[in-house]
Amino acid sequence: MSRVLPAEWAPQSGVQLTWPHGKSDWSHLLGEADEVFSRIGAAITRFERLLVVCQDTAHRTHVLNQLDEAGADLGQVSTALAPANDTWARDHAAITILEDGHLKLLDFRFNGWGGKYPAEDDNRITAHLKAHGLFGELPVETVDLVLEGGSIESDGEGTLLTTAGCLLTPSRNPGLDRAGVETALKQSLGVERILWLEHGDLEGDDTDGHVDTLARLCDAHTIAYVTCEDIADPHHGPLKAMEAELKALRTASGEPYRLIALPLPAPIRDEDGRRLPATHANFLIINGAVLVPTYDDPTDGIALERLAAAFPDREIIGIDCRTLIRQYGSLHCVTMQFPDGVLV
């Protein structure tokens, strides 16, 4: 049995959003959250299908109205009803692999980033979607391992990029050390190499340093990563250490990676003064486009320009995500892509 974890840039059938609702932590931001989710959803429907998880029939009607007002192609939208604690589809949605060339969905355990938040409903969403026929006849395998999609990056060729700060946190898989985590990842995802980053994380990020906030594979030879040139910023040292690690990494063929620096935006803080995790690295690759989070900051244009060079055949679309970071995530965090053939 051979397994492959496709890269994000592989052809897709669609993207999942789990929509904010009034009983979630978004309740005090619900109108603003609706707007940014609608913009993301409308952009996705220009290129592929959109699967939206809604709480009930009234919520579904509201969501479809929001998407329609945002200019989404409703013919590209599917909905499903399932209770949800929150909206971070990247971490509670299924991860798709190819097993002997056939699609299979893996339903890993989600425990609210190591028990920080309630997650029981989120953890059951994939089972609800399967039961409601959203994945057709595709098999869904339940995997007894805590793993969040935002914590891993795949090149589709057997290499996985991740962070030690997240995957080795004892509150996720307390019985597994680094070797045990590597074995579990290789068995479940079929990867052959695991590249660990030991440094770098963002203030305000409560995922223990998801790699999708820090360093992203753009193709099998290119990594876009967050950098901070302000020596007075507390991120400067850790991100410079991460940059040194990235420069030392090699592709499977032994070549250094092409590195694309994405400047860290100026600090954005909440009403309590807590710095929020604004990062341009939290972009989403879809068919024909890359959706990039922006923050009304001078670094937005630099990031968009540099990512355009990394993805010359895709449209680069900036989406204001200042609302999303008020709940400590961004654009990639609220989405999960499904390879071609998954959504029916």
C-alpha positions as CSV (number, residue, x, y, z in Angstrom):
1,M,0.0,0.0,0.0
2,S,1.4,3.4,-1.0
3,R,0.1,6.7,0.2
4,V,0.7,10.2,-1.2
5,L,-0.3,13.5,0.4
6,P,-1.1,15.9,-2.5
7,A,0.4,19.4,-2.5
8,E,-2.0,22.3,-2.1
9,W,-1.3,23.4,-5.7
10,A,-2.6,20.1,-7.1
11,P,-5.9,20.4,-9.0
12,Q,-8.8,20.8,-6.6
13,S,-12.5,20.0,-6.6
14,G,-13.4,22.6,-4.0
15,V,-12.8,24.3,-0.6
16,Q,-14.6,23.9,2.7
17,L,-15.6,26.8,4.9
18,T,-17.3,26.3,8.3
19,W,-19.3,29.5,8.6
20,P,-19.3,31.7,11.8
21,H,-22.5,31.6,13.9
22,G,-23.9,33.4,16.9
23,K,-23.0,30.7,19.4
24,S,-19.3,30.8,18.5
25,D,-16.5,33.1,19.6
26,W,-17.5,35.3,16.6
27,S,-20.8,36.4,18.2
28,H,-19.5,39.9,18.9
29,L,-18.0,40.2,15.4
30,L,-20.6,38.3,13.5
31,G,-21.4,41.0,10.9
32,E,-17.8,41.6,10.1
33,A,-17.0,37.9,10.0
34,D,-19.9,37.4,7.6
35,E,-18.4,40.0,5.3
36,V,-14.9,38.5,5.1
37,F,-16.2,34.9,4.8
38,S,-18.4,36.1,2.0
39,R,-15.5,37.7,0.2
40,I,-13.4,34.5,0.5
41,G,-16.3,32.3,-0.6
42,A,-17.1,34.5,-3.6
43,A,-13.5,34.4,-4.7
44,I,-13.4,30.6,-4.4
45,T,-16.5,30.2,-6.6
46,R,-14.8,32.0,-9.5
47,F,-12.5,29.0,-9.8
48,E,-14.0,25.9,-8.1
49,R,-16.7,24.6,-5.8
50,L,-17.4,25.8,-2.3
51,L,-18.7,23.6,0.5
52,V,-20.1,25.5,3.4
53,V,-20.9,23.9,6.8
54,C,-23.9,25.7,8.3
55,Q,-25.5,25.2,11.7
56,D,-29.2,24.8,10.7
57,T,-31.6,25.7,7.9
58,A,-32.0,29.3,9.0
59,H,-28.2,29.7,9.1
60,R,-27.9,28.2,5.6
61,T,-30.4,30.7,4.3
62,H,-28.4,33.5,5.9
63,V,-25.1,32.2,4.5
64,L,-26.5,31.8,0.9
65,N,-27.9,35.4,1.1
66,Q,-24.5,36.7,2.2
67,L,-22.7,34.9,-0.6
68,D,-25.2,36.1,-3.1
69,E,-24.8,39.7,-2.0
70,A,-21.0,39.3,-2.3
71,G,-21.3,38.1,-5.9
72,A,-20.6,34.4,-5.4
73,D,-21.7,32.0,-8.1
74,L,-24.3,30.1,-6.1
75,G,-24.2,27.3,-8.7
76,Q,-20.8,26.5,-7.3
77,V,-21.9,26.3,-3.7
78,S,-22.9,23.2,-1.7
79,T,-24.0,23.3,1.9
80,A,-24.2,20.9,4.7
81,L,-25.7,21.1,8.2
82,A,-23.5,20.2,11.1
83,P,-23.0,21.6,14.6
84,A,-19.7,23.4,15.0
85,N,-17.8,25.0,17.9
86,D,-15.9,27.3,15.7
87,T,-14.8,28.0,12.1
88,W,-11.2,26.8,11.6
89,A,-11.8,24.3,8.8
90,R,-8.1,24.0,8.2
91,D,-7.7,22.2,11.5
92,H,-11.0,20.2,11.8
93,A,-11.6,19.2,8.2
94,A,-10.6,16.0,6.5
95,I,-7.1,15.7,5.0
96,T,-7.1,14.0,1.6
97,I,-4.5,11.4,0.5
98,L,-4.1,9.1,-2.5
99,E,-3.8,5.4,-1.4
100,D,-2.6,3.3,-4.3
101,G,-3.8,6.0,-6.6
102,H,-7.3,6.2,-5.1
103,L,-8.7,9.1,-3.1
104,K,-9.2,8.6,0.7
105,L,-10.2,11.1,3.4
106,L,-8.4,11.0,6.7
107,D,-10.3,12.1,9.8
108,F,-7.7,13.0,12.4
109,R,-8.6,13.9,15.9
110,F,-9.0,17.6,16.7
111,N,-8.8,18.6,20.3
112,G,-8.9,22.4,20.1
113,W,-5.1,22.9,19.7
114,G,-4.1,20.9,22.7
115,G,-7.3,21.4,24.8
116,K,-7.3,25.2,24.6
117,Y,-10.9,25.5,23.4
118,P,-14.0,23.3,23.1
119,A,-13.8,21.1,20.0
120,E,-16.2,18.2,20.3
121,D,-18.6,19.4,17.6
122,D,-15.7,20.4,15.3
123,N,-14.2,17.0,15.7
124,R,-17.4,15.4,14.4
125,I,-17.9,17.6,11.3
126,T,-16.2,15.2,8.8
127,A,-18.3,12.3,10.0
128,H,-21.4,14.4,9.5
129,L,-20.3,15.4,6.0
130,K,-19.7,11.7,5.1
131,A,-23.0,10.7,6.5
132,H,-24.8,13.3,4.5
133,G,-23.2,12.1,1.2
134,L,-20.9,15.1,0.6
135,F,-18.0,12.8,-0.3
136,G,-20.0,10.3,-2.3
137,E,-18.5,6.8,-2.0
138,L,-15.1,7.9,-1.0
139,P,-13.8,6.1,2.1
140,V,-13.2,8.1,5.3
141,E,-10.6,6.6,7.6
142,T,-10.6,7.7,11.3
143,V,-7.1,8.2,12.5
144,D,-6.3,8.1,16.2
145,L,-3.8,10.9,16.1
146,V,-4.3,14.6,16.9
147,L,-3.3,16.5,13.8
148,E,-4.3,19.9,12.4
149,G,-4.1,20.7,8.7
150,G,-2.4,24.0,9.5
151,S,0.5,22.2,11.1
152,I,1.8,20.5,7.9
153,E,2.9,21.5,4.4
154,S,3.3,18.9,1.7
155,D,5.2,19.1,-1.6
156,G,3.2,16.2,-3.0
157,E,6.4,14.3,-3.6
158,G,7.0,12.8,-0.1
159,T,8.4,15.8,1.8
160,L,6.5,17.3,4.8
161,L,7.4,20.7,6.4
162,T,6.3,21.2,10.0
163,T,7.2,22.8,13.3
164,A,8.4,21.2,16.5
165,G,6.7,23.7,18.6
166,C,3.3,22.5,17.5
167,L,3.6,18.8,16.7
168,L,5.6,18.0,19.8
169,T,3.4,19.8,22.3
170,P,2.5,17.2,24.9
171,S,-1.2,18.2,25.0
172,R,-1.8,16.9,21.5
173,N,-0.3,13.4,21.5
174,P,1.3,12.9,25.0
175,G,2.4,9.4,24.3
176,L,4.5,10.2,21.3
177,D,8.0,11.7,21.2
178,R,9.5,13.1,18.0
179,A,10.3,9.7,16.6
180,G,6.8,8.5,17.4
181,V,5.2,11.5,15.7
182,E,7.4,10.9,12.6
183,T,6.4,7.3,12.4
184,A,2.7,8.2,12.7
185,L,3.0,10.8,10.0
186,K,4.8,8.6,7.6
187,Q,2.3,5.8,8.2
188,S,-0.9,7.9,7.9
189,L,0.2,10.4,5.2
190,G,2.8,8.3,3.2
191,V,5.5,11.0,3.5
192,E,9.1,10.0,3.3
193,R,10.9,13.1,4.7
194,I,9.9,15.4,7.5
195,L,11.6,18.8,7.7
196,W,11.3,20.2,11.2
197,L,11.5,24.0,12.0
198,E,12.6,24.6,15.6
199,H,12.3,28.4,15.6
200,G,9.7,31.0,14.9
201,D,6.2,31.7,16.0
202,L,3.9,34.8,16.1
203,E,2.5,36.6,19.0
204,G,-1.2,36.1,19.4
205,D,-1.1,32.7,17.6
206,D,-2.6,30.1,19.9
207,T,-1.7,27.1,17.7
208,D,1.8,26.7,19.2
209,G,3.3,27.7,15.9
210,H,1.4,26.3,12.9
211,V,3.7,26.2,9.9
212,D,1.0,27.8,7.7
213,T,1.6,31.0,9.6
214,L,5.3,30.9,9.1
215,A,6.6,29.1,6.0
216,R,4.7,27.7,3.0
217,L,5.7,25.5,0.1
218,C,4.8,27.2,-3.2
219,D,6.2,24.4,-5.3
220,A,8.5,21.5,-4.6
221,H,11.5,23.8,-4.7
222,T,10.2,27.1,-3.3
223,I,9.3,28.2,0.2
224,A,7.7,31.6,1.1
225,Y,8.3,32.6,4.7
226,V,7.7,35.4,7.2
227,T,10.6,37.7,8.0
228,C,11.0,40.7,10.3
229,E,13.8,43.2,9.8
230,D,12.9,45.5,12.7
231,I,15.5,44.6,15.4
232,A,13.2,46.2,18.1
233,D,10.4,43.8,17.3
234,P,10.4,40.6,19.5
235,H,9.8,38.5,16.4
236,H,13.1,39.6,14.8
237,G,15.4,37.0,16.5
238,P,13.1,34.0,16.3
239,L,12.2,34.6,12.7
240,K,15.9,35.2,11.8
241,A,16.7,31.9,13.4
242,M,13.9,30.3,11.3
243,E,15.3,31.9,8.2
244,A,18.7,30.3,8.9
245,E,17.0,27.0,9.3
246,L,15.2,27.4,6.0
247,K,18.5,28.3,4.2
248,A,20.0,25.1,5.5
249,L,17.1,22.9,4.3
250,R,17.6,20.9,1.1
251,T,15.1,19.4,-1.4
252,A,14.9,15.7,-1.9
253,S,17.4,16.1,-4.7
254,G,19.9,17.9,-2.4
255,E,19.4,21.4,-3.7
256,P,18.7,24.5,-1.5
257,Y,15.2,25.8,-1.6
258,R,14.3,29.0,-3.4
259,L,13.3,31.3,-0.5
260,I,10.8,34.2,-0.8
261,A,10.6,36.6,2.1
262,L,7.2,37.9,3.2
263,P,7.6,40.9,5.5
264,L,5.8,40.9,8.8
265,P,3.1,43.6,9.0
266,A,3.4,46.3,11.6
267,P,1.8,45.3,15.0
268,I,-2.0,45.1,15.0
269,R,-3.5,44.8,18.5
270,D,-6.9,44.0,20.0
271,E,-8.7,46.2,22.5
272,D,-6.7,44.6,25.4
273,G,-3.4,45.4,23.7
274,R,-2.7,41.8,22.7
275,R,-0.8,41.6,19.4
276,L,-2.7,39.7,16.7
277,P,-1.0,37.2,14.4
278,A,-1.1,39.1,11.1
279,T,0.9,37.1,8.5
280,H,0.9,37.0,4.7
281,A,2.1,33.4,4.7
282,N,-1.5,32.3,5.5
283,F,-2.5,32.3,1.9
284,L,-4.7,29.7,0.1
285,I,-3.7,28.1,-3.2
286,I,-6.7,27.2,-5.4
287,N,-7.2,26.4,-9.1
288,G,-6.0,29.4,-11.0
289,A,-5.5,31.7,-8.1
290,V,-3.9,32.4,-4.7
291,L,-5.9,34.2,-2.1
292,V,-3.6,36.3,0.1
293,P,-4.6,37.8,3.5
294,T,-4.0,41.6,3.7
295,Y,-4.0,43.9,6.7
296,D,-4.2,47.5,5.4
297,D,-0.4,47.6,5.8
298,P,2.4,48.8,3.5
299,T,3.7,45.2,3.5
300,D,0.5,44.0,1.7
301,G,1.8,45.2,-1.7
302,I,5.2,43.7,-1.2
303,A,3.7,40.3,-0.3
304,L,1.3,40.3,-3.2
305,E,4.1,41.2,-5.6
306,R,6.5,38.5,-4.3
307,L,3.8,35.8,-4.3
308,A,2.9,36.8,-7.9
309,A,6.5,35.9,-8.8
310,A,6.1,32.6,-7.0
311,F,2.8,31.8,-8.7
312,P,3.2,33.2,-12.2
313,D,0.3,31.2,-13.7
314,R,-2.2,32.1,-11.0
315,E,-4.2,35.3,-10.2
316,I,-3.1,36.8,-6.9
317,I,-6.1,38.1,-5.0
318,G,-5.8,40.1,-1.8
319,I,-8.5,39.8,0.9
320,D,-8.6,42.0,3.9
321,C,-8.4,39.7,6.9
322,R,-8.1,42.1,9.8
323,T,-11.3,40.7,11.2
324,L,-10.0,37.1,11.1
325,I,-6.9,37.8,13.1
326,R,-9.2,39.2,15.9
327,Q,-9.9,35.5,16.5
328,Y,-6.2,34.7,16.1
329,G,-6.2,33.1,12.7
330,S,-6.3,34.1,9.1
331,L,-7.3,33.1,5.6
332,H,-5.7,29.7,5.2
333,C,-6.8,28.8,8.7
334,V,-10.6,29.1,7.8
335,T,-10.3,27.0,4.6
336,M,-9.6,23.4,3.6
337,Q,-9.0,22.4,0.0
338,F,-10.1,19.1,-1.4
339,P,-8.2,17.6,-4.4
340,D,-10.0,16.9,-7.7
341,G,-12.6,14.1,-7.4
342,V,-13.5,14.6,-3.7
343,L,-16.6,16.9,-3.8
344,V,-19.5,15.4,-5.7
